[in-house]
Amino acid sequence: MAAGTVNADSRADWVNGVDVSHHQDTGGNAIEWNSVRDDNHRFAIIKATEGTDYTDDAYAKFAQGALDAGMTVGAYHYARPGNDPVAQADNFANVLNTGPATTLPPVLDLEVDEGLGPVQLAAWTQRFLSEVEAQTGKRPMLYTYRYFWYEHMNNTSAFTSYPLWLAAYQNQPPAPVGDWDKLSFWQRSDSGRVVGINTPVDMNIYNGTSGQLN
């Protein structure tokens, strides 16, 4: 997944966005969301929770700031498969349902197995996704990367009814995994530079038009 630094410059017809967490919270007004939007970034996906009881310190501030700037906003949960999926879904759904009004699908960030084999991990994933959908009324999206899906999920095709957000740090759009026919979002760098954000940041592209994103 190694790649060189990717700058914010991209084709005008791409729908660009960022994903952030407390790592971008450098204190005070750490992200100038109006500047991020004006730098041709239309959406932001923000870390909300991890595990059964952790809420990212910057979530509410960043989500509300991005919404106030007119951006399309989503949230993600960092999976800890070594712990109960229902308790983690409860944690995530509670933060979503009581916090800023996000509009993108809630995301399961799946990139560690914590000792589960492919069959166990697939069952864990399905339980989490089903519970989040039941509690939020929104169909979730899966975030992962190619080699994790191949090696730890046995390249399963069981989740193709959920949108796919794939990390691939390269210059050309990646092919999907697990029999998905397309990516919904592509995370193309973890070291981008964006006006309005003081730190390196993950950079993403939506696979569609601005109208479709809305």
BATORKOL-122529 format. One record per atom (N, C-alpha, C): residue in one letter; x, y, z. Coordinates in steps of 0.2 Angstrom, whole numbers, plus 5000, padded with zeros to 4 digits. Layout:
BEGIN
AXYZ;...
END
This chain:
BEGIN
M500449945000;M500050005000;M500450065000;A501150054999;A501550114999;A501450154993;A501550224994;A501550264988;A501850334990;G501950374985;G502250434987;G501750484989;T501950544991;T501450594993;T500950614987;V500350614989;V499850644984;V499650714985;N499650754981;N499450824982;N498650834981;A498450884983;A497650894983;A497450904975;D497950924971;D497750934964;D497450874961;S496850884958;S496550824954;S496150854949;R495850804945;R495450834939;R494850864942;A494650914938;A494050954940;A493350914941;D493350864937;D492750824937;D492750774943;W493250764947;W493250714952;W492950744958;V492550704962;V492250724968;V492650704974;N493050754976;N493550744981;N493350744988;G493650714993;G493450725000;G494050695004;V493950705011;V494450685016;V494150645021;D494550605024;D494350575031;D494850595036;V494550605042;V494950635047;V494750605054;S495250615059;S495150585066;S495450635070;H495550615077;H495950655081;H496650675079;H496850635075;H497550645072;H497650715069;Q497050735066;Q497150805063;Q496950855068;D496750845074;D496550895079;D497150915083;T497450975080;T498051005083;T497951055088;G497251065090;G497151115095;G496751175092;G496351205095;G495951265093;G495551245087;N495451285082;N495151275076;N495551235071;A495651175073;A496151135069;A496051125062;I495451125060;I495251115053;I494851175051;E495051215046;E494651265043;E494251235037;W493651215039;W493251175035;W492951215028;N492851285029;N492751325023;N493251325018;S493951325021;S494451325016;S494551255013;V494351195017;V494451135014;V493851125008;R493351155009;R492751155004;R492951194998;D493251254999;D493451294994;D494051264990;D494451214993;D494951184990;D494751124986;N494151124984;N493851074980;N493751004983;H493551004990;H493350944993;H492650954996;R492250904994;R491550904995;R491250865000;F491650815002;F491450775008;F491950755013;A491750745019;A492150725024;A491950665028;I492350615029;I492150555033;I492550555040;I492250555045;I492550565052;I492550505056;K493150495060;K493150435064;K492650455070;A492150415072;A491750425077;A491850385083;T491950315082;T492050265088;T492550215086;E492750175091;E493250125091;E493050075097;G492950015095;G492849965100;G492149975103;T492049955110;T491449955113;T491250015117;D491750055118;D491650115122;D492050185121;Y492450185115;Y492850235114;Y492450285109;T492450345110;T492250395105;T492750445104;D492950455097;D493450505095;D493350575098;D493850595101;D493750665104;D493550715100;A493850715093;A493650765088;A493050755084;Y492750705085;Y492150685081;Y491650735080;A491350755086;A490750805086;A490950875083;K491550895085;K491850955082;K491950955075;F492250905073;F492450905065;F491750895061;A491350845064;A490750835060;A490350895059;Q490250935065;Q489850995064;Q490151045060;G490751055061;G491151105057;G491051085049;A491151025047;A491051005040;A490351025038;L489851005042;L489151015040;L489051095039;D489351125044;D489151205044;D489551235038;A490051205035;A490351225029;A490051205023;G489451165023;G489051145018;G489351075014;M489751045018;M490050975015;M489550915017;T489650865013;T489250805014;T489650765019;V489350745024;V489750715030;V489550645032;G490050605033;G489950535036;G490350515042;A490250455045;A490650435051;A490850365050;Y491450345053;Y491650275053;Y491850255060;H491750185061;H491950155067;H492550105065;Y493050115069;Y493650065068;Y493550005072;A493449945068;A493249885071;A493849855075;R493549825081;R494049785085;R493649715086;P493849675081;P493449605080;P493649565086;G494049575091;G494149535097;G493649545102;N493249595101;N492649615106;N492049605102;D491449605106;D490849595104;D490549645099;P490349615093;P490049655087;P489449695089;V489049675093;V488449705095;V488549765099;A488949755104;A489149805109;A489549865105;Q489949845100;Q490249895096;Q489749935091;A489249895089;A488749925085;A488349975089;D488149955095;D487849995100;D488150065101;N488850055102;N489250115103;N489250165097;F489350135091;F489350175085;F488650205084;A488150165084;A487450195083;A487250245088;N487450245094;N487250295099;N487550355097;V488250355095;V488550415093;V488250455087;L488050405082;L487750435076;L487050465078;N486650425081;N485950445083;N485950505087;T486450525091;T486350585096;T486850635094;G487250625089;G487750685087;G487450715080;P487950755077;P487850795071;P487450745066;A487050775062;A486650745057;A487050725051;T487350665051;T487750645045;T487350615040;T487550615033;T487150595028;T487450535024;L488050525024;L488350475021;L488250405025;P488250345021;P488150285025;P488650275031;P488450255036;P488950245042;P489450185040;V490050195041;V490650155039;V490850105044;L490950045042;L491349995046;L492049995043;D492550025047;D493250015045;D493549955047;L493649905043;L493849835044;L494549825041;E495049825046;E495749815044;E496249775048;V495949755054;V496249705058;V495849645060;D496149585061;D495749525062;D495749505069;E496249535073;E496249515080;E496249445082;G496449395077;G496449325079;G495949285076;L495449325073;L494849285070;L495049255063;G494849195061;G494949175055;G494349205050;P494449185043;P493949215038;P493249205040;V493049145042;V492349125043;V492149165049;Q492549165054;Q492349205060;Q492249275059;L492749305055;L492749375054;L492149395050;A492049355045;A491449365041;A490749375045;A490749325050;A490149325054;A490149385058;W490749405061;W490749465065;W490549525062;T490749525055;T490649585051;T489849595050;Q489549535048;Q488849535046;Q488449555052;R488649525058;R488249545064;R488349625066;F488949645065;F488949725066;F488549765061;L488649745055;L488349785050;L487549785050;S487249725052;S486549715053;S486349755059;E486749755064;E486449795070;E486549865069;V487049895065;V487049965064;V486449985060;E486349945055;E485749965050;E485149965054;A485049915058;A484449915062;A484349975067;Q484849995070;Q484850045074;Q484850115071;T485150125065;T485150195062;T484650205056;G484450145053;G484050145048;G484450165041;K485050155041;K485450175036;K485950105034;R485950095028;R486350035026;R487050055026;P487550015030;P488250035031;P488650025025;M489250055025;M489750045020;M490350015023;L490749975019;L491349935021;L491949975019;Y492449985023;Y493050015022;Y493549955023;T494049945018;T494549895019;T495049905014;Y495549865013;Y496049865008;Y496149795005;R496449794999;R496449734995;R496749674999;Y497349675002;Y497649625004;Y497349595011;F497049645014;F496649615020;F496049575018;W495649605013;W495149565011;W495249495008;Y495849495004;Y496049435001;Y496349385007;E496749405011;E497049365016;E496649345022;H496249395025;H495849385031;H495149375030;M494849395024;M494149385023;M494049335017;N494649295015;N494549245010;N494249275003;N494349335002;N494049374996;N493249354996;T492949355001;T492249335001;T491849384997;S491249354994;S490849394990;S490149404994;A490149395000;A489549395004;A489349465006;F489749515004;F489549585007;F489449635001;T489249604995;T489249654989;T488649694989;S488149684994;S487549724994;S487649784998;Y488249795001;Y488449855005;Y488949895000;P488949965001;P489450004997;P490149984999;L490649994994;L491349974996;L491750044996;W492150055001;W492650105001;W493350075002;L493750074996;L494350034996;L494950084997;A495450065001;A496050105001;A496550064996;A496850114992;A497350084987;A497850144986;Y498450154988;Y498850214988;Y499250204981;Q498950224976;Q499250214969;Q498950274965;N499150274959;N498950334954;N498350314950;Q498250254949;Q497650234945;Q497150204950;P496450214948;P495950184952;P496050104952;P495950074958;P496050004959;P495349964957;A495449904955;A494949854954;A494649844961;P493949824961;P493649804967;P493949734969;V493649714975;V493849654978;V493149614979;G493249554981;G492649514983;G492049514979;D492049514972;D491549514968;D491149584968;W491349634971;W490949694970;W491049714963;D490549754960;D490649774953;D490949844952;K491049874958;K491249944958;K491449964965;L491850014965;L492050054972;L491550114972;S491350124978;S490950184979;S491350244981;F491950224985;F492450274987;F493150244986;W493650284984;W494250264984;W494750304988;Q495050274993;Q495550314997;Q496250304994;R496450364991;R497050354987;R497650374990;S497650404996;S498250424999;S498150435007;D498650425011;D498650445018;D499050495019;S499350535014;S499850585016;S499750645011;G499050665010;G498950715006;G498950785009;R499050835006;R499050905009;R498450945006;V498050975011;V497451005009;V497451075012;V497251125009;V497151195012;V496651185017;G496851215023;G496351215029;G496551165034;I496951115032;I497151055037;I497851065038;N498151065044;N498851075046;N499251015045;T498950955045;T499350895045;T499250855038;P499650805037;P499450765031;P498750735033;V498450715027;V497750695028;V497550635023;D497150595024;D496850545020;D496450575014;M496550565008;M496250595002;M495850534999;N495250554997;N494750514994;N494450534988;I494150494984;I493750514978;I493050474978;Y492550504977;Y491850474976;Y491850454969;N491550394968;N491450364961;N490750384958;G490750444957;G490150474954;G490150554953;T489550584952;T489550654951;T489350684958;S489450754958;S489150784964;S488450774965;G488050774960;G487350764961;G487150694964;Q487550644961;Q487450574964;Q487650574971;L488250604973;L488450614980;L487850644984;N487550694982;N487050724986;N486450684987;
END
